[in-house]
Amino acid sequence: MTDFEVILARIHQVAGTKTQVQLAAVLGIRQSSISDAKRRGSVPSDWVLKVFERFGVNPEWLKAGHGDIYLIPGRAIVSQDSIRQNFPRAMEYNQSVVVPVQAMNACDSTTLDHAVLAHLAIPAPMNCEGLQVFKVGDSAMEPQITRTAFVGVDTRQKNIVAGELYIFAVMDSRLVLRRVYFDQATNSFLLRAAKEDHPDIKVAVENAKSAALGRVAWIIQEV
């Protein structure tokens, strides 16, 4: 491999991309710019700067393989293999965007913006205003939703629809992913896990909208 191909492979690695179309979307450049750089055999310096700014990657590692990969902790891109399994056509025909991933089991509703676990490239149609992405981190919804799954939550959707999945802030603002049911006898919503050993969490109807972080818009997990 040439030096250019080695550096390009490293950029693909940290960006979680495999094609020029995906990489161009992540870097915010035209696909033709990658072809032009390949013909010149030189990686533009602004690519190196963008990779550092977006992902915290060590420029010396990127250019020569020296030192640690990341200078900024917690900025690694998550593998896109599961995205391609679930959304192959979306990844093929649409641009991708990079979004922060938050660790749900390490968050509370008062510090969400500071609990970034990693970053994830997703197909552009999966992005929306108010989207927040979480890594589940527990087994309460298994086997339907695994602890390693990623869920996209539309925080604009706070009106509760029985039978749908939501993330709620409960019990000292701890975040939980549950399917919601209405209990007419107590005029409350029941947040129900898939596992029977997890008890229902009861939320009064008048408190549900304020407790709901948002409705789950999509789920990415290994199939």
Beta strands, then each sheet from edge to edge (+ up, - down):
strand 1: 96-103
strand 2: 116-123
strand 3: 131-135
strand 4: 150-154
strand 5: 165-170
strand 6: 174-183
strand 7: 188-192
strand 8: 201-204
strand 9: 212-220
sheet 1: 2+ 1- 3- 4+ 9- 5+ 6- 7+ 8-
end
